[in-house]
């Protein structure tokens, strides 16, 4: 059974405003551009190795169904994690191809060991696609199933891994939430999430997650998720979900 499938680029059509994924028979997403590698503090290596991959895709091949703030989500996550001592690799817009994502996950795997801390964050289109289940959409229009991610992360040694997916219909990624892992998701396997307002300059879920961590004093993945879940669902028709396989509280 395939776990990756390419779709054709669209040049016409319009998604319901702010929605971050294709809505079944309403069609499939389709626009282009930036990213890089940044070390955490720029000083001496931290006592615990911390590594992260952050992906944000607002512009997809073609011109159909581009998003607004996924690139901003990625930059905000990268800045936050760097401030916590992580070495962060980013893939922004056109850099978020299937090949690049696969290569960077391989880097993440090679950079981590048991006892290290790992983070993986994605903001962009998500969709539930037939037998593939929940998928992300790469910038070159590959639907990448949650099963692909489960396989890629199955060889990681760390028992301290944080995942965040700000995408629609992404709830099957909960399968990543095995021992030592916490998965924060902006939707269940059928629901949608949204780009925020001009004032937010983020996806709704990422905006409130960042607000929890940077302004409300939360220091754990679980606490920040609970805050983001409450705020997102109080103001938008969203159903945020999580999977917690981490014993205790996952501190960044």
C-alpha positions in Angstrom: 0.0 0.0 0.0 1.5 3.4 -1.0 2.2 5.9 1.8 3.2 8.8 -0.6 1.1 10.0 -3.6 1.6 12.9 -6.0 -1.3 15.1 -7.1 -1.4 17.5 -10.1 -1.0 21.2 -9.6 -4.1 23.3 -9.9 -4.3 26.7 -11.4 -7.9 27.7 -10.7 -10.3 27.4 -7.8 -10.5 28.8 -4.3 -10.5 27.1 -0.9 -13.0 28.3 1.8 -11.1 31.3 3.3 -8.5 30.4 5.9 -8.9 26.6 5.8 -5.6 24.8 5.7 -6.6 21.6 3.7 -8.7 20.3 0.9 -12.2 19.5 1.9 -12.8 16.1 0.3 -14.7 16.6 -3.0 -14.0 20.3 -3.0 -10.7 19.6 -4.7 -7.0 19.3 -3.9 -4.5 22.0 -3.0 -2.0 23.3 -5.2 2.0 27.4 -5.2 6.4 28.2 -4.4 9.7 29.7 -1.9 12.8 30.1 1.5 14.5 28.2 4.8 17.8 27.3 6.4 19.8 25.8 9.2 20.4 27.6 12.5 22.2 26.5 15.6 20.6 27.1 18.9 22.5 29.5 21.0 25.6 30.2 18.9 27.8 29.4 22.0 29.0 26.2 23.6 27.0 23.0 23.1 24.2 22.4 25.6 24.6 19.6 28.1 21.7 17.8 26.4 21.7 17.6 22.6 18.6 19.3 21.2 17.7 19.1 17.5 14.6 20.2 15.6 13.2 20.2 12.1 10.6 22.9 11.4 8.6 23.0 8.2 6.2 25.8 7.0 4.6 25.8 3.6 2.3 28.7 2.5 3.2 28.6 -1.2 2.6 25.5 -3.2 3.5 24.5 -6.8 1.1 26.3 -9.1 -1.2 29.0 -7.8 -4.1 27.1 -6.3 -4.9 27.2 -2.6 -1.9 28.9 -1.2 -2.0 29.7 2.5 -1.0 32.8 4.4 0.8 32.2 7.7 2.4 28.7 7.6 5.8 30.2 6.9 5.4 32.6 9.8 4.4 29.6 12.0 7.6 27.9 11.1 9.8 30.9 11.8 8.1 31.4 15.2 8.6 27.8 16.1 12.3 28.0 15.0 12.9 31.1 17.0 11.3 29.6 20.1 13.2 26.4 19.9 16.5 28.1 19.2 15.9 30.1 22.4 15.6 26.8 24.2 19.0 25.6 22.9 17.9 23.6 19.9 19.8 23.3 16.7 17.1 24.0 14.2 16.8 23.1 10.5 14.0 24.8 8.6 12.2 24.2 5.3 10.1 27.2 4.2 7.7 27.2 1.3 9.4 25.9 -1.9 12.0 24.2 0.2 9.4 21.8 1.6 9.7 19.2 -1.1 9.3 15.5 -0.5 13.0 15.0 -1.2 14.1 17.8 1.2 11.8 16.6 4.0 13.0 13.1 3.7 16.7 14.3 3.7 16.1 16.5 6.7 14.4 13.8 8.7 17.4 11.6 7.9 19.6 14.4 9.3 17.4 14.6 12.4 17.8 10.9 12.9 21.6 11.0 12.5 21.9 14.0 14.9 19.9 12.4 17.8 20.7 9.7 20.3 19.1 8.2 23.4 18.9 11.0 26.0 18.6 13.8 23.4 15.6 16.0 22.8 14.0 16.2 19.4 11.2 18.4 17.9 9.4 18.2 14.6 6.9 20.9 13.6 4.9 21.2 10.5 2.4 23.9 9.3 0.7 23.7 5.9 -2.0 21.8 4.1 -3.2 18.5 5.5 -5.9 16.2 4.2 -7.4 12.7 4.7 -6.8 10.9 1.5 -8.4 7.5 1.0 -6.3 4.6 2.2 -3.4 7.0 3.0 -5.3 8.4 6.0 -4.0 11.8 7.4 -1.4 13.3 5.1 0.7 16.4 4.9 1.1 18.1 1.5 4.7 18.9 0.4 5.4 22.0 -1.7 5.8 19.8 -4.8 2.4 18.3 -4.1 3.1 14.9 -2.7 0.5 13.6 -0.1 2.7 12.1 2.6 0.8 9.7 4.9 1.1 9.4 8.6 2.3 5.9 8.0 5.4 7.3 6.2 6.1 9.4 9.3 5.6 6.4 11.7 8.1 4.5 9.6 10.7 7.3 9.4 10.6 8.0 13.2 10.6 4.3 14.1 14.4 4.2 14.3 14.8 7.2 16.5 16.5 6.5 19.9 15.3 9.6 21.8 12.6 9.2 24.4 11.9 12.9 24.4 10.3 13.8 21.0 7.8 16.6 20.4 5.6 16.8 17.3 3.3 19.6 16.3 1.1 19.6 13.2 -0.9 22.7 12.4 -2.9 21.3 9.5 -6.3 20.0 8.7 -7.5 16.4 9.0 -4.2 15.5 10.6 -5.4 13.4 13.5 -4.0 10.1 12.4 -0.6 11.5 13.3 -1.5 10.5 16.8 0.1 7.2 15.8 3.5 8.9 16.4 2.6 9.4 20.0 4.3 6.2 21.4 6.5 6.0 24.4 8.5 9.1 25.1 6.6 11.2 22.5 4.0 14.0 22.6 2.0 14.9 19.5 0.0 18.2 19.3 -2.4 18.5 16.4 -4.7 21.3 15.2 -7.4 18.9 14.1 -8.7 15.4 14.2 -8.7 13.1 11.2 -11.8 14.8 9.8 -11.9 18.4 11.0 -10.3 21.6 9.8 -8.1 24.3 11.2 -7.6 27.9 10.1 -5.2 30.7 9.2 -5.6 33.4 11.8 -6.3 37.1 11.4 -4.0 39.8 10.1 -3.4 40.7 13.7 -2.4 37.1 14.6 0.0 36.6 11.7 -0.1 32.9 12.4 -2.3 29.8 12.1 -4.9 29.9 14.9 -3.5 26.8 16.7 0.2 28.0 16.4 -0.8 31.5 17.5 -2.3 30.2 20.8 0.5 27.6 21.3 3.1 30.4 21.0 1.0 32.6 23.2 0.9 29.9 25.9 4.7 29.4 25.8 5.9 33.0 25.3 3.2 35.1 27.2 1.3 32.8 29.5 4.2 31.1 31.3 3.7 27.6 30.1 6.8 25.5 29.9 5.5 22.1 28.9 4.1 20.7 25.6 1.1 19.3 27.5 0.2 22.6 29.3 0.7 24.7 26.1 -1.5 22.3 24.1 -4.3 22.5 26.7 -4.2 26.3 26.5 -4.1 26.3 22.6 -6.9 23.7 22.4 -9.2 25.7 24.7 -8.5 29.1 23.0 -8.7 27.6 19.4 -11.9 25.8 20.1 -13.5 28.7 21.9 -13.0 31.0 19.0 -13.1 28.8 15.9 -14.9 25.6 14.8 -11.9 23.4 15.5 -11.2 20.1 17.2 -7.6 20.0 18.4 -6.2 16.7 19.4 -3.1 15.3 21.1 -1.4 11.9 21.8 0.7 11.7 24.9 3.1 8.8 25.3 5.5 10.8 27.4 5.8 9.9 31.0 5.4 13.1 33.1 5.5 16.5 31.5 7.6 17.2 28.3 9.6 20.3 29.0 11.2 22.2 26.1 
